[in-house]
């Protein structure tokens, strides 16, 4: 009887109260069950895809040059050692770009970031230093034409290789050894985790090497013009032939130096004036042309070389085309 005498003090229907109680119970139960949030979608930066693609092309192209030089014992002259050094540096740069993409999206950690940035800095530094060494070698081969093919030249080449790779490895180890901006964001450069001072040193070093290469190529142009003039006088060539040969040699040097400057100068100057607060799109837009230099290097320095062309033909088709075997070098082939 007491159950029937209970009063509904709320003034609400009994069914409404039962439904409310059921909702409270379900809310209490749901609060105890952990909520599983959906995993965030992995968004890939299109610029990173372009850099990774560029790194793949760089690796494939320069791997061919490295394998050709390693496979042929005849390609052991100082010039080919330096071309091999350039191809190896660009190959490592391509691998660095690929691993940077993989680690950035699949294995994110400070250690992997330092290692990949260190590899990229070391390989690109070795690439630029190898270009400078090739320029020095070309100058010496023209200026000391009679004594160039001597044991002293080979020794000097090995000394240059040890110095340029030692310097490049040291530059690449700086971020790993603690010279980075992971603990102080305000010191970051446009390429994290490189510090602003680190980037400035790399940029100033590049400008110094570019100025040195420019001076050497000016001297090479003078020597090429003098040699072409002497050959023209000895063989009683016409002045037009002398002009064409000289112009071809100067044009080749202008293309080499102009390509190098066009690829690296934007990123070098941008690294000097910008820091981490600048939009990343500017960094990508100036860094991408710098990677193109490693794509162009094999075309300029390796695949234009007559001996490497012969070796490549032997590997691909097992024969040497008559056009290659009969072609002679001219003063414009610098």
C-alpha angles and dihedrals in degrees: 000000000000091000091060092050095059111121124223098227095178093065090226126122116269092239091057092053092049091051091049092050090051091052091051091052093049090048091051091050093047091051089059094050112083113244113235109215118206114255114256115256116255106244114198119206110235090219090059090052090052091049091048091050090049090050091052092052091046092051095048095045097047093041087064091054093047092049093048092052093045092046095052117064089193090068096075101107117122091257092056092045089057093045088051090050090052092048092048092050092049090046090055090046090055091048089049092054091050095047091046089057093046095047093043092060106024108028109027114184139126093246095055091045091054093047095049094045089048090052092049093048093047095046097046090046090052089048094054092043090050089053089053091048091051089051091051090048092051091049092050092046089057100036095045097031095151098049099031095099095063138112091256091062091053091050091049090050092054090048090053091049093050092047096047095046092043091052093045093050090050091052090049092050094054096085091045093048091057106276094122139105101237092115097038114041093185091069094054122121126212088281111058127241092023113099122235091248092050092051091046092054091050092048095048090047090053092050090050092050091046091053090049092049090049091053092047093049090051088055090046090053091054092050092047092050091049093048092048090050092050092049090049091053094047094050095036092240120175119259089246091060091049090050093050093049093047093046091051092052094048091046091053092052091046091052092049095049095037092052091049092050095044091052101044107025098075094054093041094054092041091053090055097052103031136065139186093292092068118095112273092229089074090054092051092045093054097036095053095064088050090059090051088065088068089053093051097043096077090050094051102037107024114024093044090057113102096218093049090048090054092048091048092051091050091052095045104039106003094241142081117235114238090237090064097043093051099042117107128204119254132196088262093063096092 
